[in-house]
Amino acid sequence: MKVGNTVRTAISLPAIPLGATGTVKEVGRLFVLVSFEDGRDGYYSRRQLTSVAQCACRGDERIEETIPLGLSDLRVPRGTHSCLLPSNERASLDGTARFAAAGLQSGETVICGVPRRWQSAFLVRLGELGVPANCEACRQSLVIIAPSRFYLSASEFTGQGQLERTTSSLSAACGANPKGGRVFAYVAGHPDLTGWWEYEEQITPVLRDTGITALCVYDRIGWGTESWLRAIELHHYVVRDDHVSRGGLAETQ
């Protein structure tokens, strides 16, 4: 992190909200001083900031960087927010493994929120895709956690609370990787939580500005349910087993 970098806050301070964008003014041994457009300054640790992804430029033309989604031959902008609506367990394992493999092959840090009972099968599928999880590069870039460590419990869940937890986790895991990162986590049961859809809406601009690509893996709750229809509205792309289509966010761009 250097003076002049554009960053986004992963915590809130008095009068400076979570997700505020500012410019690095000073870089100390312990803290980073960030200046914001309204004249306020804030001190943060490096783990409390995420770098805002910049587009490559050619002359005066801004060129949006794209990366392979992994679930088809589709390339998407960094920071894309997609969802996987699987019809069975095989589709969940295959889709998440392909998404993770594409990130690892691109040098990204990949956070995988995999249910414990599926972790062995997930790692086997990664190996079949040419990314052995025991290789040195993967050990450094692959982060596997239980979804219960990624999401707040039902009794604690709020949209804002989950937003802060996710932003902090992504910053800690991916912030130091110049290649960026991607994340997926199974969200079984969470659409019924109060504040879940608020969280899904609020995390989208954070992903876009930090350049971290996300795949929300919904439970196998059936085609055409209200939860899946809402999920389609709130994501850029929707993966239904082997088919990728544009979601509601992509249609409004």
N, C-alpha and C positions, 0 to 999 in steps of 0.2 A: 504494500500500500504506500503510495507516494503523494507528496504535495501536488494538488491539482486534480487528483482523481475524483470522479463523481461517485458518491456512495449513497446508500439507503440505510436508514436506521432500523435496527432489529429490536429496539426497546423504546419505550416512551420516557421522556424527561419532562419536567415542568415546562409547559408551553411549546414543547417540541414533540409531536406525536410519533408513534411507531410508523415506519414507512416513509418518513420525511426524506426528501432528497437534498443533499448538500455537497459542498466541495471541501476536500481535505485541505486544511490551512497549515497544520503543523503535525509532524509525526514524532512523538516522544518514545522513550523506552517502554513506558507503561500505558500511555494514553494517546489517542488521536484526537486532535482538535478539528471539529467540523464547523464550517460556516454555512448558514442558510440564507436564502434570498431575502428574508424579512429582517436580516441584520443580527439575528440571534446566533450564538455560538454554543456548542455542546462538546463535552469531553466524553469519549467512549473508548472502551477497550476494542482491540481489533475484532474480537469475536462478536461484538455488538453492532458491527457494520457489514454490509454486503456491497460489493462493487456493482455498479450499474453497467450492464453489458452495452458496449458501443458498437454501432454498425461500421463496417469497413467503408472506406470512401474511395472513389475514383474521380479525381478532379473535384467538381462541385456536386457530384452525384453521390447520394448515400445508397449503399448497397446492403440490404439486409442479409446477414449471415444465416445460412440454413444448415441443419444437421439431419442425419437420417433418423426417422422415428423408430425404425427397426421392425415395425409391424406390417410394413408393405414397402414398396420402393419410394414411398412418399418422403420428401424432405420438408422439414418445418422450421420456422424461425426459433432460435433459442428463446426459452421462456414460454413456449406453447403449453397450454393447459388442456389435456385430453382425458378421456375416460374410457375404461374397458368395461363392456357389459357382456359378460360371458354366459354361455348357455350351459356350461359344465365345468368341472374341475380341470379337465385337460386343457380347455381353452384358456383358463386363468393362468395355469402354469406355463403354457407355451407362449402366450402373449407377453407376460411379464418377463420371461427369460429372454425373448427376442428384443424387447425394449431395453433391458439391462445390457445385453450383449452389444447392442449398437452403441451404447454410451461408453462401455469399457473399451471397445475397439477404436473409439474416437478420442480416448485419453481422458474422458470425463470421470469425475467422482460419482458413483452411483449408490444411492441409499435405497435399500430394498426392505420394505416392511412386509415380511413374509410370515404367515402363520407357522408356528413351530412344527406342526405336523407335516407341512409341505416343504420344509427347508431342504431336506435331502434330495427330494425329487427335483426341486428348483435348481440345485447345484449340478445335478446330473444333466439336466436339460441345457444348462449353460455350457457344459463340456461338449455336448453334442453339437452345439453351435460354434465350436471352435474357441471357446473362452474357458479354459480350465481354471476353476476357482482357486487352485492351489499354486498357481504361478505367482511370481513375485509382484508383477505389475498389478494383478488382480487383488492380491492381499492388501496392497496399499490404496487401491481405489474402490474396492467393494465393501460397503457397509451393510451388514444384514442385521436387522432388529425385528423384534416382535411388534406387530401393529399396536399392541397395548402400551408400548414404550413411546410410540409416535403420537398417538391420540390420547386426549384426556379421557378419564373414565366418565361414564354416564352421569354420575353424581356431581362431577366437577365441570362438565362440559359447558362452555359458552363459545359463541362465535369469536369474540375478541380474544378470549383466553387461548383458544386453539390457534388462532392466527399468530399470537405472540410465540407460542411453543414451536410452531412449524418454522416461523421465520428464524428463530434462534437456532433451531436444529440445523437448518439449511446453511446458515451462516457459519456455524462451527465446523460442519463437515465439508462444505464446498468452497468456502470463501477464499482459501489459499490456492486453489487450483486454477491456473490461468486458462485451462481448457473448459472450465465451467463444470456443471453437474446436472444430474437428473435424479428424480425421486419417484417411487411408486409405493403405495401402501394399500392393503386391503381395508375396505371400509364397511365390513359386514355390520349391519344393524344401525350404523350411524345416521342414515337419512331420517330416522325417526326422532333424532335428538333435536330439542329446541335450539335453534342457532346454527344448525348444520348448513343450511342453504346460505345463510348470511356469511358463514366462513368460506364457503365455496366461491361466493362472489368476491369477497375481499382478498382472497389469496391470489386471484388472477393478476391484478396489477403488480403485486409483489414479485410473482414469478416472471412477468414480462420485464420488469426493471432490473432484476438481478440476473436474468438470463438462465435461470434454472428451469429445466423442462420437467413437467410433471404428468404422471398418469395415475388417475384415481381408479382403483379396481373395485367395482361394486360387487356386492354379493349376488348370487344366482337367484334373484327374486322374481324372474319372469318377464317376458316381453310385454311392453305396453303398459306397465304399471305406472302409477303416478310418480313414484320416485325416479324411475328410469327416464320418464319424459322430462322431469325437472332437470335431471343430470344432463340430458342432451342439450337443453337450453343453455346451460352454464359452462360448456366446454367448447374449445375450438374444434376438436375432432373427436369422433366417437368410433370406437372399435367394437364390432360385434363379431366375435370369433375371428374369422379371417378377412372380414370386410371393414374397410375404413371409410367413413363418410364425414362430411363437414357438420359440425355442431352449430348451435345457435350463435355462439360468439363469432365463429367464422363468417356466418351469414350476414352479420351486422358490420363487418369491417369493410 
